Amino acid sequence: SAWLYSPRIVFTAGHCVYNGFEKPKKVLQEASKTYVGKPGAVKSFRKSENQVQVSKIFVYETFEFYDYTRGSLSYKDDFAAVVLEKPLANVEVAKLASKEFLSELIAKNEFIETGGYGYHDNTRKIKEGDEPKKAKFQLIPFETGMKTVSEFKQKWNRTYFQEDAAFVKISKNGAAPCDGDSGSGYFYNENGKYTYLGVTMGLLGTPNCGLETWGENPVGPFRPIYFDMELVKLAEKYVADNPYIEPKSKTAGFNNKITITCVKGRTTKKVSGTTPKCPVGFKKK
């Protein structure tokens, strides 16, 4: 999953743009072989007219895969800014949450939203044709979220968790992201004006796609966007330096006739054509 920040820039998780079959080696996917589907499109693994090719991918060199054998409870620097070859949709550029803005939302225990393909079935197989959905979750204090992190560090014998995170409460038996929702973004919707808050991280205390059992205090951590402004600025500069130019149609100019009015004394004539000119002795009115 991903989040459309501007017509040509998409935010997603870093591990979504690396070849998972090559891990632990970090092999970035080729931009020329990577496509992004339009907002609201059903899940599809085939190239179609509803997809746009990627032009450039910005990630951190410090990115590290989640690896339970090394005691990981999360990925490291798991964010990517993806630039598209051409506009995906005509959207207004979203606002990006500052630390102060997010802290204010957390203090008020505001509800925020995310989108993805969500629960499919207990097989954990990602299927084509699934429609994207949205759900609301309540922000909780950092200290509350870290209690669940500490619980699972002990339960699963893990030592590492990237603690530059914010948290939402996941209600038991309610909506929860699932496999395939990595890269979806949390956002604040104020009367149709969107503020992007950050990219989702792995859930803690929720059954993944119907498997396992609920924990006591399930939470959804996410990585605040203000940690990733470096990559955002690189993506924006790339767009500015490489503007999209709409290709000219092969039939451009055909049947695009222009009519002008020509006068000579009291005589008036109308002349039509792609590049009309007045007859000798006549002047364009």
Buried (B, 14 or more C-beta within 10 A) or exposed (E): BBBBBBBBBBBBBBBBBBEEEEBEEBEBBEBEEBBBBEBEEEBBEEEEEBBBBBBBBBBBEEBBBBEEEEEBBBBBBBBBBBBBBEBBEEEEEBBBBBEEBBBEBBEEEBBBBBBBBBBBEEEEEBEEEBEBEEBEBBBBEBEBBBBBBEBBBEEEEBEBBBEEBBBBBBEEEEBBBBBBBBBBBBBBEEEEEBBBBBBBBBBBBBBBBEEEEBBEBBBBBBBBBBBBEEBBEBBBEBBEEEEEEEEEEEEEEEEEEEEBBBEEEEEEEEBEEEEBEBEEEBEEE
